Amino acid sequence: MRRLSPLVTTLGLMVVLVFVLIECGGVPGVQSTPIVPPTNTSSPTLQPQVIIYLPGGKQVLPARLDSILNALNDLIASISLQARTFYTPEKYAEVFGPLPRVEAVYPRETALATLAGSIPADRIAVAQTEHGVEILTQVGNSAWSVWAARDSDKGLFSALAEAVSAETGVRIDRTSGTQVPTAKPTQPPLTVVAPFIKITEPVTGQTLAGQTVVRGRAGGLFENTFALELRDASGNTLAMTPVTVAAPDMGMAGVFEVTLTWTPPSAQMTGTLWGIYHSPKDGSILTEDHLEVILSSAQ
């Protein structure tokens, strides 16, 4: 039989020795490093500051937030419709300032998970007004957006109200024996709409004599402006003026009033009053309104 070389014999003994050491718990005096599974390094959910506002503006900071945040998150998650109304910061202060409400302020903009999709916000407000429960979100100093929640029986808002009451003793809902002040009467907030102009005064067929006050409503206009023209029967422009719509914010509906003055024609004739909104991009007419009037002659 052929004898093995000393090198091969030595290597074989070393392999056997290593195997024995592994089976017996490792090499003496050497500490093995365990394999640690990777941890979740995703950023934690932002924790907002919750402020409870009493009637008149006094603030209460809850000592414990768990139950309030859980109820608030459930209510926010039930949002199912796109924003239908907007409040400027001034209108928000006017309407909601007198009301008890919950506000959550995040350290930076976050994305709220709702049935309507992801909603960016760094401030949330919930209040019960004379129109019902309103959920509002804001980013920076922009207008507040009002959202509709899928909560027809107001059960989720009731849960939030109970959590706030349990932690602070403040009632934010309309309960029997509890007076919740309502905002002073105001016109319902106006909605951002497609461009429109509606002249309400003067009326069709009215006789005009050199000057008239033109009133109406308009909305969906860039910078809330449009052009008003008075044309004679031949289409000649007798008067023209820019009109600014009194609206809560750009693009919202509002009212207008302007005085139009012109030189009366030499003979009575039919005229046309035009309200025209041109595209700021290409000058095309996006919407218009007109009515025929009688232009009296110069005396």
Backbone bond lengths (Angstrom), bond angles and torsions (degrees), N, CA, C in turn:
res aa  C-N    CA-C-N  psi(-1)  N-CA   C-N-CA  omega(-1)  CA-C   N-CA-C  phi
1 M - - - 1.464 - - 1.516 108.14 -
2 R 1.334 114.57 138.65 1.471 119.42 -178.81 1.509 109.79 -76.70
3 R 1.350 116.15 131.79 1.462 120.82 -177.74 1.525 109.94 -82.72
4 L 1.391 115.41 142.52 1.470 121.16 178.19 1.514 109.10 -75.08
5 S 1.337 114.11 147.25 1.468 119.03 178.53 1.513 109.93 -71.73
6 P 1.326 118.68 153.81 1.480 121.72 178.79 1.518 112.67 -57.83
7 L 1.356 119.86 -34.45 1.467 121.97 -179.13 1.512 110.91 -65.32
8 V 1.316 116.26 -44.64 1.467 119.58 -179.49 1.512 110.02 -64.56
9 T 1.366 116.23 -40.23 1.475 119.80 -179.92 1.519 110.58 -62.38
10 T 1.331 116.75 -42.93 1.482 121.24 -179.60 1.511 111.45 -63.16
11 L 1.333 117.78 -44.22 1.475 121.71 179.75 1.519 110.30 -62.68
12 G 1.287 117.04 -39.68 1.456 120.49 179.72 1.506 111.21 -64.13
13 L 1.332 117.51 -43.18 1.465 120.81 178.58 1.518 111.59 -63.29
14 M 1.358 118.18 -36.37 1.473 121.74 179.53 1.518 111.23 -66.48
15 V 1.315 117.19 -39.99 1.479 120.67 178.71 1.513 109.92 -63.19
16 V 1.351 116.02 -43.44 1.470 119.42 179.83 1.513 110.27 -63.49
17 L 1.345 117.58 -40.55 1.465 121.59 -179.08 1.527 110.96 -63.85
18 V 1.312 117.51 -44.49 1.484 120.67 178.93 1.516 110.33 -61.45
19 F 1.306 117.95 -43.00 1.458 121.08 179.55 1.516 111.44 -60.40
20 V 1.363 116.36 -43.22 1.460 120.77 179.69 1.522 110.77 -63.26
21 L 1.334 117.58 -41.78 1.469 121.18 179.94 1.520 111.71 -64.01
22 I 1.312 116.56 -41.13 1.472 119.97 178.24 1.511 110.94 -62.07
23 E 1.324 117.45 -44.58 1.445 122.15 -178.79 1.515 111.34 -66.17
24 C 1.317 118.04 -27.99 1.464 121.76 -176.07 1.519 112.92 -94.64
25 G 1.316 118.34 5.52 1.467 119.31 174.03 1.492 114.17 109.21
26 G 1.305 121.04 17.35 1.444 121.62 172.69 1.509 113.34 101.71
27 V 1.308 113.96 178.73 1.459 120.71 -178.08 1.501 109.26 -80.54
28 P 1.367 118.68 130.51 1.471 120.58 -179.86 1.521 111.03 -59.50
29 G 1.375 115.08 135.86 1.456 120.81 177.02 1.505 114.15 85.01
30 V 1.311 118.25 -4.53 1.468 121.62 178.83 1.514 108.43 -113.46
31 Q 1.373 115.24 122.50 1.471 120.25 -177.93 1.520 109.08 -91.54
32 S 1.295 114.68 121.76 1.461 118.54 179.36 1.520 110.41 -77.82
33 T 1.352 117.18 150.93 1.468 122.77 -179.62 1.518 109.16 -99.94
34 P 1.332 117.89 116.49 1.465 118.92 -179.21 1.521 111.41 -68.65
35 I 1.296 116.56 151.84 1.465 122.55 176.58 1.521 107.57 -86.16
36 V 1.333 115.10 118.42 1.468 120.47 -177.82 1.518 108.62 -103.13
37 P 1.305 118.16 126.85 1.462 119.14 179.21 1.520 110.44 -64.52
38 P 1.351 118.03 147.13 1.468 120.51 -178.80 1.514 110.44 -63.34
39 T 1.320 114.73 142.81 1.470 119.95 178.03 1.509 109.82 -90.58
40 N 1.302 115.15 164.01 1.455 121.07 178.75 1.522 108.77 -74.87
41 T 1.319 116.71 115.32 1.462 120.84 -176.80 1.514 112.46 -101.20
42 S 1.314 117.75 10.78 1.450 119.34 179.31 1.515 109.60 -67.54
43 S 1.372 115.55 148.94 1.462 120.34 -177.23 1.514 110.20 -69.10
44 P 1.343 117.37 141.12 1.456 119.97 -178.68 1.519 112.05 -69.78
45 T 1.325 116.73 160.93 1.450 121.80 177.69 1.524 109.93 -63.64
46 L 1.347 116.39 136.61 1.450 120.10 -179.24 1.518 110.17 -65.04
47 Q 1.310 116.10 135.50 1.460 121.89 179.00 1.525 108.30 -98.89
48 P 1.331 118.65 116.21 1.456 119.43 -178.27 1.528 111.76 -82.64
49 Q 1.307 115.02 161.99 1.460 120.89 168.12 1.524 107.27 -88.42
50 V 1.314 117.03 126.58 1.465 121.90 -178.69 1.519 109.06 -101.84
51 I 1.323 115.78 128.12 1.465 122.58 179.69 1.516 108.53 -122.65
52 I 1.326 116.59 128.36 1.459 121.60 175.02 1.529 107.29 -101.44
53 Y 1.322 116.45 123.27 1.464 121.11 -179.86 1.521 109.95 -100.19
54 L 1.319 115.45 127.83 1.454 121.90 174.90 1.525 109.30 -86.81
55 P 1.328 117.82 162.82 1.463 119.72 174.82 1.533 110.11 -54.30
56 G 1.309 115.70 131.01 1.451 119.66 -179.27 1.513 113.60 96.90
57 G 1.329 118.47 -8.68 1.455 120.74 173.41 1.518 116.22 104.48
58 K 1.336 119.23 -6.75 1.457 119.94 178.85 1.527 110.30 -64.04
59 Q 1.355 116.59 140.97 1.451 121.43 -175.21 1.524 111.84 -106.47
60 V 1.338 115.04 145.13 1.455 122.41 173.98 1.520 107.25 -127.86
61 L 1.333 117.21 129.19 1.460 122.33 177.87 1.529 108.64 -104.00
62 P 1.327 119.04 111.73 1.468 121.02 -179.06 1.525 111.53 -62.09
63 A 1.329 116.09 140.09 1.467 120.38 177.44 1.520 110.89 -73.06
64 R 1.327 116.33 -36.20 1.466 121.25 179.20 1.516 108.63 -118.67
65 L 1.334 115.54 137.57 1.464 119.80 -172.77 1.518 114.39 -113.29
66 D 1.330 118.29 -14.76 1.465 120.20 -169.09 1.524 112.69 -53.87
67 S 1.327 116.73 -54.25 1.457 119.59 -175.22 1.524 111.83 -66.62
68 I 1.349 116.81 -36.64 1.469 120.19 179.42 1.522 110.59 -68.20
69 L 1.330 116.91 -44.90 1.459 119.92 -179.67 1.522 111.86 -65.50
70 N 1.330 117.07 -39.14 1.465 119.91 178.62 1.525 110.58 -61.26
71 A 1.340 116.64 -45.03 1.465 120.35 -179.85 1.523 110.79 -68.26
72 L 1.341 116.93 -39.18 1.460 120.56 179.14 1.525 111.00 -65.15
73 N 1.328 117.04 -43.07 1.460 120.10 179.28 1.525 111.73 -64.74
74 D 1.335 117.67 -37.00 1.466 120.52 176.96 1.525 110.43 -62.97
75 L 1.338 116.38 -40.89 1.462 120.28 -179.76 1.522 110.62 -67.21
76 I 1.326 116.94 -42.96 1.464 120.56 179.26 1.524 110.77 -64.42
77 A 1.325 116.73 -40.61 1.470 120.36 -179.22 1.515 111.85 -62.35
78 S 1.345 117.63 -22.36 1.464 120.56 -177.57 1.519 112.85 -84.49
79 I 1.346 117.98 -2.19 1.465 120.29 177.50 1.518 108.80 -59.14
80 S 1.334 115.61 126.67 1.463 118.88 -173.87 1.521 113.34 -126.76
81 L 1.333 117.99 -5.34 1.455 120.18 -178.29 1.517 110.45 -126.89
82 Q 1.328 115.14 151.41 1.454 121.26 176.05 1.531 109.83 -63.46
83 A 1.334 115.37 161.18 1.463 119.83 179.21 1.529 109.13 -57.86
84 R 1.341 115.98 131.30 1.456 119.92 -177.08 1.517 112.09 -108.38
85 T 1.314 117.19 -16.82 1.454 122.05 -175.34 1.512 108.49 -146.32
86 F 1.325 116.19 156.45 1.455 120.82 178.15 1.521 109.97 -132.14
87 Y 1.340 115.76 143.99 1.451 122.20 173.82 1.524 108.86 -118.59
88 T 1.327 117.11 129.12 1.457 118.68 168.73 1.524 107.73 -66.57
89 P 1.348 118.11 159.89 1.468 118.80 176.77 1.525 112.82 -54.52
90 E 1.341 117.13 -35.61 1.464 120.19 179.42 1.528 110.84 -68.16
91 K 1.337 116.70 -42.86 1.471 120.06 179.31 1.523 110.80 -67.14
92 Y 1.333 116.44 -36.34 1.467 119.97 177.32 1.527 109.98 -61.21
93 A 1.332 116.56 -45.95 1.468 120.05 179.98 1.527 110.85 -62.62
94 E 1.318 116.45 -36.14 1.467 120.46 -178.64 1.525 111.73 -70.52
95 V 1.330 116.17 -43.75 1.461 120.38 -174.82 1.520 111.97 -81.84
96 F 1.348 117.24 -43.08 1.459 120.63 -172.10 1.525 113.85 -100.04
97 G 1.340 116.67 -15.64 1.450 119.00 179.97 1.516 114.41 -53.35
98 P 1.349 119.50 -42.25 1.460 120.12 -179.26 1.534 114.19 -78.51
99 L 1.336 118.63 -6.88 1.464 120.83 -170.95 1.530 111.93 -98.09
100 P 1.344 117.40 146.18 1.473 119.43 168.49 1.520 108.56 -69.13
101 R 1.318 116.87 139.58 1.465 119.36 -174.87 1.521 109.95 -161.49
102 V 1.315 115.27 168.07 1.462 122.97 175.15 1.518 107.84 -111.53
103 E 1.326 116.27 132.07 1.456 120.96 172.70 1.520 108.69 -125.51
104 A 1.328 115.55 137.23 1.464 122.30 175.23 1.514 107.78 -118.69
105 V 1.330 116.88 123.33 1.462 122.47 -177.13 1.526 108.89 -113.83
106 Y 1.328 116.27 118.61 1.461 121.43 -179.15 1.528 110.24 -90.58
107 P 1.335 117.49 150.29 1.471 119.70 -179.75 1.518 113.35 -65.30
108 R 1.313 117.09 -21.68 1.463 121.17 175.65 1.530 107.50 -157.61
109 E 1.314 115.71 171.66 1.469 120.21 -178.03 1.526 110.12 -60.00
110 T 1.313 115.18 135.61 1.462 120.88 178.96 1.520 108.93 -131.42
111 A 1.324 116.43 169.13 1.466 121.97 179.21 1.525 108.60 -108.48
112 L 1.321 116.30 121.48 1.459 121.42 -179.68 1.526 109.24 -91.30
113 A 1.321 116.60 128.90 1.465 121.32 178.95 1.527 108.73 -85.59
114 T 1.334 116.86 119.26 1.463 121.95 -179.02 1.524 109.71 -136.84
115 L 1.340 115.25 171.67 1.457 119.75 175.56 1.520 111.60 -65.92
116 A 1.331 116.80 -22.68 1.461 121.34 179.41 1.528 111.99 -87.11
117 G 1.335 117.25 -0.80 1.453 121.44 -177.74 1.516 111.10 111.91
118 S 1.304 116.57 -167.54 1.458 122.21 -178.23 1.524 109.74 -83.47
119 I 1.336 116.95 127.70 1.461 122.28 -178.16 1.527 108.71 -115.57
120 P 1.342 118.52 121.11 1.466 119.79 176.89 1.530 110.42 -75.49
121 A 1.325 116.88 139.26 1.464 120.98 179.39 1.514 109.50 -166.64
122 D 1.318 115.96 150.93 1.458 119.96 167.57 1.529 110.82 -124.79
123 R 1.335 115.70 3.47 1.465 120.07 176.64 1.527 108.34 -151.09
124 I 1.325 116.49 136.18 1.462 122.45 -179.98 1.524 108.08 -128.14
125 A 1.319 116.27 142.64 1.462 120.82 175.73 1.516 108.96 -135.55
126 V 1.335 115.99 141.61 1.459 121.92 177.27 1.522 107.70 -133.28
127 A 1.321 115.88 129.31 1.462 120.37 179.25 1.518 109.09 -149.85
128 Q 1.325 115.02 157.86 1.458 120.91 174.96 1.521 107.46 -108.70
129 T 1.334 115.79 113.07 1.455 121.67 -179.81 1.513 108.95 -104.18
130 E 1.321 115.02 -177.78 1.466 118.84 177.62 1.518 111.74 -67.54
131 H 1.339 117.23 -13.14 1.467 121.50 177.64 1.526 112.08 -95.13
132 G 1.326 118.33 -4.73 1.460 121.96 -179.25 1.516 111.19 121.53
133 V 1.337 115.83 -167.66 1.455 121.76 179.96 1.526 109.05 -78.56
134 E 1.327 116.32 130.10 1.460 120.77 179.98 1.527 108.76 -122.77
135 I 1.344 115.03 130.48 1.462 122.83 176.39 1.520 106.84 -110.65
136 L 1.335 117.18 125.72 1.451 121.16 -175.84 1.522 110.47 -125.48
137 T 1.328 116.47 146.33 1.462 121.75 175.51 1.519 108.94 -129.97
138 Q 1.331 115.03 152.49 1.463 120.44 -179.88 1.520 109.01 -143.54
139 V 1.327 115.92 146.12 1.457 122.93 172.27 1.521 107.53 -121.14
140 G 1.333 116.54 119.45 1.455 119.60 -178.53 1.513 111.22 63.48
141 N 1.342 116.04 -132.72 1.466 121.42 178.37 1.511 112.04 -107.05
142 S 1.336 116.18 22.40 1.455 119.94 -179.21 1.521 110.54 -74.64
143 A 1.338 115.87 178.54 1.457 120.25 178.23 1.528 110.32 -66.59
144 W 1.325 115.59 150.01 1.465 121.29 175.86 1.524 108.91 -77.79
145 S 1.329 116.20 134.72 1.469 121.96 176.00 1.524 109.11 -98.45
146 V 1.318 116.75 136.14 1.460 121.94 178.51 1.520 108.28 -103.67
147 W 1.342 115.31 132.77 1.462 121.05 -175.17 1.521 110.71 -119.21
148 A 1.314 115.32 153.07 1.461 121.59 177.36 1.526 109.27 -103.49
149 A 1.330 115.87 128.95 1.461 120.93 -179.41 1.521 110.03 -101.76
150 R 1.332 115.27 151.38 1.467 119.92 175.66 1.531 107.75 -84.57
151 D 1.322 114.95 75.70 1.464 120.81 -174.17 1.521 108.36 -145.99
152 S 1.337 115.56 61.65 1.454 120.39 -171.43 1.518 113.04 -60.46
153 D 1.324 117.87 -32.04 1.461 119.17 -178.40 1.523 112.36 -93.40
154 K 1.325 117.16 6.96 1.465 123.29 178.02 1.528 112.18 59.80
155 G 1.326 116.84 21.26 1.459 119.63 -178.16 1.514 112.97 -64.66
156 L 1.336 118.08 -39.06 1.463 120.52 -178.95 1.520 111.09 -69.61
157 F 1.337 116.64 -37.75 1.461 118.28 176.60 1.528 110.47 -67.47
158 S 1.320 117.10 -37.45 1.470 119.71 177.51 1.520 110.93 -61.39
159 A 1.342 116.76 -38.89 1.466 120.11 177.77 1.525 110.47 -63.88
160 L 1.339 117.26 -39.76 1.462 120.55 177.39 1.527 110.30 -65.29
161 A 1.324 116.49 -42.64 1.467 120.19 -179.94 1.522 111.08 -62.20
162 E 1.332 117.25 -39.96 1.461 120.48 179.37 1.525 111.31 -67.45
163 A 1.334 116.65 -38.98 1.465 120.08 178.80 1.525 110.68 -64.90
164 V 1.348 116.91 -42.27 1.466 120.70 177.93 1.518 110.41 -63.63
165 S 1.341 116.76 -42.85 1.467 120.72 -179.60 1.523 111.07 -63.75
166 A 1.337 117.02 -40.85 1.463 120.50 -178.03 1.532 111.99 -66.16
167 E 1.335 116.84 -34.29 1.464 120.09 -176.12 1.524 113.21 -89.75
168 T 1.349 117.49 -27.74 1.471 119.42 -173.24 1.523 113.93 -125.89
169 G 1.348 117.24 -16.76 1.456 119.63 -175.17 1.512 113.76 80.11
170 V 1.337 118.02 5.60 1.463 122.93 -179.17 1.518 109.37 -97.17
171 R 1.326 116.33 135.25 1.460 121.11 175.63 1.522 108.78 -99.04
172 I 1.336 116.20 124.36 1.459 120.33 177.65 1.525 111.03 -105.79
173 D 1.340 117.16 1.66 1.454 120.23 -179.13 1.524 109.13 -112.24
174 R 1.316 115.23 169.65 1.457 121.55 178.38 1.521 108.28 -90.79
175 T 1.312 116.62 96.46 1.457 120.99 -179.97 1.524 109.43 -111.30
176 S 1.303 116.07 159.72 1.455 120.14 -179.54 1.516 109.67 -62.29
177 G 1.332 115.40 134.22 1.453 120.74 179.28 1.511 113.52 81.08
178 T 1.353 117.07 -0.25 1.451 120.32 178.50 1.517 108.57 -115.72
179 Q 1.303 116.38 120.83 1.443 120.56 178.90 1.526 109.23 -88.18
180 V 1.311 115.74 118.01 1.453 120.86 175.10 1.521 107.15 -108.94
181 P 1.313 118.82 114.02 1.452 119.53 -177.10 1.516 111.21 -63.29
182 T 1.300 116.39 144.30 1.453 121.53 177.53 1.516 108.67 -102.77
183 A 1.305 114.82 156.15 1.456 118.81 178.64 1.519 109.06 -65.39
184 K 1.332 115.77 151.41 1.456 118.09 178.40 1.519 108.66 -61.93
185 P 1.341 117.71 147.39 1.460 120.60 -174.28 1.520 111.34 -55.96
186 T 1.289 114.92 128.37 1.460 121.12 175.44 1.508 107.81 -139.29
187 Q 1.333 115.83 164.27 1.449 119.15 173.56 1.524 108.97 -66.58
188 P 1.333 117.80 145.07 1.467 119.55 177.28 1.525 109.84 -55.15
189 P 1.327 117.81 144.51 1.464 119.69 179.43 1.513 111.34 -58.41
190 L 1.327 116.07 140.90 1.451 121.41 -175.18 1.523 110.39 -88.36
191 T 1.315 115.21 145.49 1.453 121.23 -171.37 1.525 111.03 -98.75
192 V 1.320 116.09 144.12 1.455 120.27 172.09 1.525 108.38 -64.47
193 V 1.329 116.55 128.59 1.459 120.33 -172.65 1.522 110.17 -134.21
194 A 1.325 115.13 175.37 1.458 120.37 172.75 1.533 108.43 -70.20
195 P 1.335 117.96 154.34 1.464 120.23 -177.21 1.535 112.01 -57.18
196 F 1.325 115.33 134.06 1.465 120.45 174.69 1.509 109.53 -155.24
197 I 1.340 116.27 154.07 1.465 124.29 173.67 1.523 107.17 -136.03
198 K 1.322 116.87 132.67 1.461 121.50 177.67 1.520 109.18 -135.54
199 I 1.346 116.02 112.01 1.457 121.59 177.76 1.530 108.02 -86.45
200 T 1.333 116.37 122.49 1.471 120.78 -178.90 1.530 112.62 -105.15
201 E 1.325 117.76 -23.90 1.464 122.97 176.00 1.523 108.40 -142.10
202 P 1.332 116.86 135.79 1.467 129.53 -2.56 1.523 111.41 -69.23
203 V 1.328 115.28 -178.93 1.458 120.04 -178.52 1.524 109.36 -107.81
204 T 1.304 115.52 163.15 1.458 120.97 -179.97 1.534 110.57 -57.63
205 G 1.342 115.60 132.46 1.464 121.51 178.20 1.512 114.85 86.19
206 Q 1.324 117.70 -2.65 1.460 120.40 -178.94 1.531 109.96 -72.52
207 T 1.332 116.24 142.30 1.457 121.41 178.91 1.524 110.08 -87.70
208 L 1.335 114.93 129.50 1.459 121.20 -177.81 1.522 109.07 -118.98
209 A 1.336 115.25 142.70 1.458 119.79 -174.31 1.524 110.88 -129.18
210 G 1.305 117.74 74.23 1.450 121.49 171.82 1.518 116.24 84.87
211 Q 1.331 117.55 -20.09 1.463 120.14 179.45 1.519 109.20 -159.03
212 T 1.322 116.56 142.78 1.458 120.48 176.93 1.523 109.49 -155.28
213 V 1.316 115.70 154.33 1.457 122.02 173.47 1.524 107.65 -95.77
214 V 1.328 116.54 126.36 1.461 122.01 -178.94 1.521 107.95 -107.16
215 R 1.326 116.25 126.59 1.466 122.00 179.57 1.519 109.58 -126.65
216 G 1.334 115.46 159.40 1.457 119.37 176.63 1.513 111.53 170.60
217 R 1.333 115.17 -164.05 1.463 122.79 179.24 1.523 108.75 -130.24
218 A 1.324 115.36 150.80 1.461 120.65 178.02 1.522 108.42 -156.95
219 G 1.311 115.96 162.15 1.459 119.65 179.84 1.515 111.60 -170.37
220 G 1.328 115.82 169.54 1.454 121.57 179.66 1.513 113.47 70.70
221 L 1.352 116.91 23.91 1.458 121.45 -174.35 1.529 110.67 -105.90
222 F 1.324 116.14 138.21 1.465 120.20 175.98 1.524 109.06 -64.38
223 E 1.319 116.68 128.22 1.460 124.51 -176.92 1.529 112.23 58.20
224 N 1.337 116.35 16.89 1.472 122.47 174.86 1.526 112.89 54.97
225 T 1.326 117.27 37.26 1.466 120.15 -179.51 1.519 111.12 -129.89
226 F 1.344 114.93 152.85 1.456 121.56 173.10 1.526 107.87 -152.30
227 A 1.336 116.96 176.56 1.464 122.26 -177.87 1.517 110.21 -106.27
228 L 1.343 116.00 139.84 1.462 122.72 176.93 1.521 107.80 -116.28
229 E 1.337 117.35 129.20 1.459 121.81 -178.46 1.520 110.49 -132.06
230 L 1.330 114.63 146.15 1.459 121.51 170.98 1.520 107.66 -117.64
231 R 1.340 116.31 122.91 1.463 121.07 -177.89 1.522 109.78 -118.82
232 D 1.315 115.00 147.81 1.462 119.11 177.63 1.518 110.59 -84.40
233 A 1.340 116.52 -174.42 1.463 120.75 -175.06 1.519 112.31 -63.84
234 S 1.334 116.93 -23.47 1.466 120.57 -179.49 1.522 112.21 -91.43
235 G 1.320 116.82 -0.78 1.452 120.38 -179.88 1.512 114.32 90.27
236 N 1.348 116.85 4.45 1.454 119.93 177.95 1.534 110.39 -75.14
237 T 1.308 116.36 141.26 1.467 120.86 -179.42 1.523 109.57 -81.96
238 L 1.328 116.19 119.04 1.459 122.07 178.38 1.528 111.60 -90.87
239 A 1.321 116.34 -32.00 1.466 120.51 -179.90 1.516 108.16 -155.77
240 M 1.327 115.00 148.64 1.461 119.97 178.40 1.527 108.23 -151.84
241 T 1.341 116.61 139.03 1.463 120.35 179.48 1.524 109.83 -153.04
242 P 1.321 117.48 145.78 1.473 119.00 172.39 1.523 109.98 -74.83
243 V 1.330 116.67 148.77 1.461 122.72 -179.01 1.523 108.44 -124.22
244 T 1.317 116.24 133.69 1.461 121.75 175.66 1.524 109.11 -107.77
245 V 1.321 116.13 127.88 1.459 122.01 -179.16 1.529 109.39 -84.84
246 A 1.322 116.67 131.97 1.470 121.52 176.61 1.519 108.53 -83.19
247 A 1.335 116.49 93.90 1.465 122.48 -177.59 1.521 109.41 -126.54
248 P 1.349 117.97 155.47 1.475 120.42 -179.41 1.512 113.99 -60.85
249 D 1.341 116.91 -31.16 1.453 119.91 -179.22 1.518 108.10 -159.61
250 M 1.318 116.01 168.30 1.458 119.79 -177.85 1.518 111.28 -61.20
251 G 1.343 115.10 133.57 1.460 120.05 178.44 1.503 114.41 88.75
252 M 1.330 118.53 -11.17 1.459 120.75 178.33 1.527 109.97 -83.93
253 A 1.321 115.01 162.48 1.457 120.57 177.25 1.518 109.74 -79.49
254 G 1.313 115.53 149.13 1.461 120.69 179.03 1.517 110.30 -163.60
255 V 1.307 116.19 -169.39 1.460 121.86 -177.54 1.522 109.80 -113.19
256 F 1.344 115.27 159.92 1.460 119.75 175.95 1.516 109.54 -139.62
257 E 1.322 115.96 156.64 1.463 123.71 176.94 1.517 107.70 -154.11
258 V 1.328 117.08 127.18 1.451 121.40 -177.95 1.528 108.29 -149.21
259 T 1.325 116.62 147.73 1.466 122.08 177.35 1.516 109.03 -98.25
260 L 1.316 115.70 128.51 1.461 122.08 -178.61 1.534 108.11 -112.99
261 T 1.334 116.27 131.40 1.467 121.84 -178.17 1.530 109.27 -127.20
262 W 1.341 117.16 140.92 1.459 121.73 -179.75 1.529 109.73 -151.61
263 T 1.291 114.94 167.38 1.464 120.61 175.60 1.526 108.68 -86.47
264 P 1.338 118.30 121.96 1.463 120.33 -177.84 1.525 111.13 -61.54
265 P 1.324 117.90 147.35 1.466 121.21 178.61 1.533 110.80 -71.51
266 S 1.310 115.74 165.19 1.460 120.18 -179.22 1.518 112.24 -69.92
267 A 1.313 117.10 -24.47 1.468 121.17 177.85 1.529 108.75 -136.78
268 Q 1.317 115.66 150.40 1.468 119.25 179.76 1.518 110.34 -61.65
269 M 1.298 116.09 139.25 1.465 120.17 -179.50 1.523 109.54 -154.80
270 T 1.315 114.24 170.91 1.456 120.83 175.80 1.526 109.35 -83.44
271 G 1.308 115.76 139.64 1.461 120.72 175.77 1.521 110.41 -129.70
272 T 1.317 115.52 170.20 1.469 120.61 -179.92 1.518 109.19 -131.56
273 L 1.324 115.10 130.53 1.457 122.01 176.75 1.525 107.81 -99.48
274 W 1.333 116.42 123.49 1.457 121.81 -175.59 1.525 110.65 -117.38
275 G 1.324 115.89 136.55 1.456 122.81 165.31 1.509 107.51 -114.11
276 I 1.336 117.79 120.95 1.466 121.29 -171.47 1.528 109.60 -131.51
277 Y 1.326 115.37 133.04 1.469 121.14 176.10 1.515 108.71 -116.25
278 H 1.339 116.22 117.93 1.456 122.51 -179.88 1.525 110.78 -96.60
279 S 1.316 115.72 145.82 1.461 121.20 176.85 1.522 109.64 -63.56
280 P 1.337 119.00 129.09 1.465 120.25 176.33 1.522 112.24 -68.94
281 K 1.340 116.60 -13.15 1.465 120.33 -177.86 1.519 111.79 -86.22
282 D 1.353 117.56 -50.85 1.461 119.70 -174.38 1.523 113.89 -128.90
283 G 1.343 118.54 2.55 1.458 120.84 177.00 1.512 115.25 82.14
284 S 1.320 117.66 -1.54 1.463 119.43 179.50 1.526 110.36 -69.74
285 I 1.326 116.54 156.43 1.462 121.39 -179.73 1.527 108.95 -80.81
286 L 1.338 116.63 119.59 1.459 121.46 -179.34 1.522 111.91 -93.85
287 T 1.324 116.85 -31.24 1.463 120.03 175.71 1.516 108.31 -160.21
288 E 1.331 116.45 158.33 1.462 120.67 -179.59 1.523 109.05 -159.26
289 D 1.316 115.07 164.05 1.463 122.24 172.76 1.519 106.80 -148.45
290 H 1.334 117.00 146.82 1.450 119.57 178.80 1.518 110.08 -152.45
291 L 1.316 114.75 159.51 1.463 120.82 176.02 1.514 108.70 -152.42
292 E 1.348 115.76 149.52 1.465 121.03 -178.76 1.530 109.53 -90.22
293 V 1.331 114.78 139.17 1.457 122.15 178.71 1.525 108.58 -131.89
294 I 1.325 115.98 171.43 1.452 122.01 176.37 1.526 107.59 -105.25
295 L 1.341 115.70 124.42 1.456 121.13 178.42 1.520 108.64 -98.10
296 S 1.325 115.29 112.02 1.472 118.54 -179.77 1.529 109.31 -74.20
297 S 1.332 115.00 153.62 1.468 120.34 -177.77 1.517 111.13 -80.48
298 A 1.337 114.88 165.15 1.462 120.37 175.88 1.515 109.82 -65.53
299 Q 1.320 118.49 141.23 1.461 123.32 -178.81 1.533 109.95 -79.74
